[in-house]
Amino acid sequence: MKISSSLGSIAIVLASGGFAMAADMPSYEPTTAVAPVPSFSWTGPYIGLQAGYGWFDADNRVNGVSPGSKPDGVSLGGYAGYSYQFDSSPIVVGLEADINWSDADARRATAGFTGAPDARIRNDIGYTGAVRGRIGYAFDRFLVYGAGGLAFADHEIKAQGAAGGSDDTIAIGWTIGGGVEAAVTDNVTARVEYRYSDYGTDTFSVAGSRVKSDLSENRVMLGVGYKFSTGW
């Protein structure tokens, strides 16, 4: 009986010590997982305003002479489009359209109109526009892109001097270029781009003469846009 009582006492002491040690051990609480912050996405519709400068080259041919001119001037306009960035990918594709007012014009002396020595030919660009596809590579909030597609311009030719008259057309051609765009905030973007446009060759009837003119342009544009949220 004494042995049993002693063993029981030892068991009680050991158990008490174990509970005390357990009470003294520090408690650990499970850590709460932090959700990763989503990276910026270029997906969504957008609109913007742009301004820049264009250098045109008008290759005119009339009555055996080639009085070419080089219109240049300011361009102001707007653009709208939609971009899509593939999931877990830096590749961005999209479609964009723009239209711009232009004050580009230039005149060149020529005797091509009825042989008058004081005759001048004038190329006047009223507005330009384009519908382009875009493809780019995103570095989070920075996008490097290329673009190309259909281009058009309001091209007017005037004869000034002894022989007067004018004719105009909507010249249609193609454009290609590229640029860099940055997301200043989640909704506001800024960009700079260069484009080359070839508006093709058109025939005009001016002062009783047929004038052929091939029109092309180099342009640099700055733009500020608003990217709509994709939550709707």
C-alpha positions as CSV (number, residue, x, y, z in Angstrom):
1,M,0.0,0.0,0.0
2,K,2.8,2.4,0.8
3,I,4.4,1.7,-2.6
4,S,1.1,2.3,-4.4
5,S,0.6,5.5,-2.4
6,S,4.1,6.7,-3.3
7,L,3.7,6.0,-6.9
8,G,0.4,7.9,-7.0
9,S,2.0,10.9,-5.3
10,I,4.8,10.9,-7.9
11,A,2.3,10.7,-10.7
12,I,0.4,13.7,-9.3
13,V,3.5,15.7,-8.9
14,L,4.6,14.9,-12.5
15,A,1.2,15.7,-13.9
16,S,1.1,19.0,-12.0
17,G,4.6,19.9,-13.3
18,G,3.5,19.1,-16.9
19,F,0.4,21.3,-16.6
20,A,2.6,24.1,-15.2
21,M,5.1,23.8,-18.0
22,A,2.3,23.8,-20.6
23,A,0.9,27.0,-19.0
24,D,4.3,28.7,-19.1
25,M,4.9,27.9,-22.8
26,P,4.2,30.9,-25.2
27,S,1.1,30.7,-27.3
28,Y,1.2,31.0,-31.1
29,E,-1.6,32.5,-33.2
30,P,-1.9,31.6,-36.9
31,T,-0.8,34.5,-39.1
32,T,-3.3,36.0,-41.5
33,A,-2.2,35.7,-45.1
34,V,-1.8,39.1,-46.9
35,A,-3.5,39.2,-50.3
36,P,-1.1,40.2,-53.1
37,V,-1.6,43.7,-54.5
38,P,-2.8,43.2,-58.1
39,S,-0.5,44.7,-60.8
40,F,-1.8,47.4,-63.2
41,S,-3.7,46.2,-66.2
42,W,-4.0,48.1,-69.5
43,T,-7.3,46.4,-70.4
44,G,-10.2,48.7,-70.9
45,P,-11.6,51.6,-73.1
46,Y,-10.0,55.0,-73.2
47,I,-10.3,58.5,-74.7
48,G,-7.8,61.3,-74.9
49,L,-6.6,64.6,-76.4
50,Q,-3.4,65.1,-78.4
51,A,-1.3,67.8,-79.9
52,G,1.8,67.8,-82.1
53,Y,3.5,68.9,-85.3
54,G,3.4,67.4,-88.8
55,W,5.8,67.7,-91.7
56,F,4.1,66.9,-95.0
57,D,5.7,66.3,-98.5
58,A,3.4,67.1,-101.4
59,D,4.8,65.9,-104.7
60,N,2.8,67.9,-107.3
61,R,2.9,67.3,-111.1
62,V,1.1,69.6,-113.5
63,N,1.6,70.2,-117.3
64,G,5.1,68.6,-117.3
65,V,6.4,70.5,-114.3
66,S,6.8,69.3,-110.7
67,P,6.2,72.2,-108.3
68,G,6.4,70.2,-105.0
69,S,5.7,71.8,-101.7
70,K,6.3,70.9,-98.0
71,P,3.4,71.9,-95.8
72,D,3.9,71.8,-92.1
73,G,2.0,72.9,-89.1
74,V,0.3,72.2,-85.8
75,S,-2.1,69.3,-85.3
76,L,-4.7,69.2,-82.5
77,G,-7.2,66.4,-82.0
78,G,-8.6,63.5,-80.0
79,Y,-8.4,59.7,-79.9
80,A,-10.4,56.8,-78.5
81,G,-9.8,53.1,-78.4
82,Y,-9.8,49.8,-76.4
83,S,-6.8,47.8,-75.1
84,Y,-6.7,44.3,-73.9
85,Q,-3.8,42.8,-71.8
86,F,-3.6,39.1,-71.8
87,D,-3.8,37.4,-68.3
88,S,-0.3,37.0,-66.7
89,S,1.3,38.4,-69.8
90,P,2.9,41.8,-70.7
91,I,1.4,41.7,-74.2
92,V,-1.2,44.3,-74.9
93,V,-3.3,44.6,-78.1
94,G,-5.9,47.0,-79.1
95,L,-7.7,49.2,-81.7
96,E,-7.7,53.0,-81.8
97,A,-9.2,55.8,-83.9
98,D,-8.2,59.5,-84.0
99,I,-9.1,62.7,-85.9
100,N,-7.0,65.9,-85.9
101,W,-7.4,69.5,-87.1
102,S,-4.3,70.7,-89.0
103,D,-3.1,74.2,-90.1
104,A,-0.4,72.8,-92.4
105,D,-0.1,74.5,-95.8
106,A,2.6,75.6,-98.3
107,R,2.7,77.3,-101.6
108,R,5.2,77.0,-104.5
109,A,5.6,79.2,-107.6
110,T,4.9,77.5,-110.9
111,A,4.0,78.4,-114.5
112,G,2.2,75.1,-114.9
113,F,-1.3,76.8,-114.7
114,T,-1.9,78.3,-118.2
115,G,1.7,79.3,-118.4
116,A,1.2,82.4,-116.2
117,P,4.6,83.4,-114.7
118,D,3.1,84.6,-111.4
119,A,1.0,81.4,-110.8
120,R,1.4,79.6,-107.5
121,I,0.3,76.2,-106.3
122,R,-0.8,75.8,-102.7
123,N,-1.3,72.5,-100.8
124,D,-3.6,72.9,-97.8
125,I,-4.2,70.1,-95.2
126,G,-7.5,70.7,-93.3
127,Y,-7.6,67.6,-91.1
128,T,-6.2,64.1,-90.8
129,G,-7.3,60.9,-89.1
130,A,-6.5,57.2,-88.8
131,V,-7.9,53.8,-87.6
132,R,-5.0,51.7,-86.3
133,G,-4.3,48.4,-84.6
134,R,-1.9,48.5,-81.7
135,I,0.4,45.9,-80.1
136,G,2.6,46.6,-77.2
137,Y,4.8,45.3,-74.4
138,A,3.9,46.4,-70.8
139,F,6.4,47.1,-68.1
140,D,3.7,47.3,-65.4
141,R,2.7,51.0,-65.8
142,F,4.8,51.7,-68.8
143,L,3.8,50.5,-72.3
144,V,6.0,50.5,-75.4
145,Y,3.8,50.0,-78.5
146,G,3.7,50.0,-82.3
147,A,0.6,50.9,-84.4
148,G,-0.5,50.8,-88.0
149,G,-3.5,50.9,-90.2
150,L,-5.7,53.2,-92.4
151,A,-5.0,56.9,-92.7
152,F,-6.9,59.8,-94.3
153,A,-6.4,63.5,-94.9
154,D,-8.4,66.4,-96.2
155,H,-6.1,67.6,-99.0
156,E,-6.9,70.8,-101.0
157,I,-4.9,72.2,-103.9
158,K,-5.3,75.9,-104.9
159,A,-4.1,77.8,-107.9
160,Q,-3.2,81.4,-107.0
161,G,-2.2,84.3,-109.2
162,A,-3.4,85.0,-112.7
163,A,-5.0,81.5,-112.9
164,G,-7.3,80.8,-109.9
165,G,-9.2,77.8,-108.8
166,S,-9.2,74.9,-106.3
167,D,-10.1,71.3,-105.8
168,D,-10.0,69.1,-102.8
169,T,-10.4,65.4,-101.9
170,I,-10.2,63.0,-98.9
171,A,-6.8,61.3,-99.5
172,I,-6.7,57.7,-98.2
173,G,-3.6,55.7,-97.4
174,W,-1.8,54.0,-94.6
175,T,0.1,54.8,-91.5
176,I,2.7,53.2,-89.2
177,G,4.5,54.3,-86.1
178,G,5.1,53.7,-82.4
179,G,5.3,55.3,-79.0
180,V,5.7,55.1,-75.2
181,E,2.8,55.5,-72.8
182,A,2.7,55.7,-69.0
183,A,-0.1,55.3,-66.5
184,V,0.3,58.4,-64.3
185,T,-2.6,57.1,-62.1
186,D,-5.0,54.1,-62.4
187,N,-7.1,56.2,-64.9
188,V,-4.8,58.9,-66.3
189,T,-2.2,58.2,-69.0
190,A,0.3,60.2,-70.9
191,R,2.1,59.3,-74.1
192,V,4.4,60.4,-76.9
193,E,4.4,58.9,-80.3
194,Y,5.8,59.2,-83.8
195,R,4.0,58.1,-87.0
196,Y,4.6,58.1,-90.7
197,S,1.6,58.3,-93.1
198,D,1.4,57.9,-96.8
199,Y,-1.9,59.3,-98.2
200,G,-1.4,58.1,-101.7
201,T,-1.7,59.9,-105.0
202,D,-4.8,61.8,-106.1
203,T,-5.7,63.8,-109.2
204,F,-7.2,67.3,-108.9
205,S,-8.8,69.6,-111.5
206,V,-7.5,73.1,-110.8
207,A,-7.7,76.2,-113.2
208,G,-8.4,73.9,-116.2
209,S,-5.3,71.7,-115.5
210,R,-5.0,68.2,-114.1
211,V,-2.8,68.1,-111.0
212,K,-1.5,64.9,-109.6
213,S,-0.2,65.1,-106.0
214,D,1.4,62.4,-103.8
215,L,1.1,63.3,-100.1
216,S,3.0,61.9,-97.1
217,E,3.6,63.0,-93.6
218,N,5.9,62.6,-90.6
219,R,4.4,63.6,-87.2
220,V,5.2,63.7,-83.5
221,M,2.3,63.8,-81.1
222,L,1.9,64.2,-77.3
223,G,-1.3,62.8,-75.7
224,V,-3.1,62.7,-72.4
225,G,-5.8,60.1,-71.9
226,Y,-8.4,58.8,-69.5
227,K,-8.6,55.0,-69.1
228,F,-12.1,53.8,-67.9
229,S,-12.4,51.3,-65.1
230,T,-13.0,47.7,-66.3
231,G,-15.4,47.0,-63.5
232,W,-18.5,47.6,-65.6
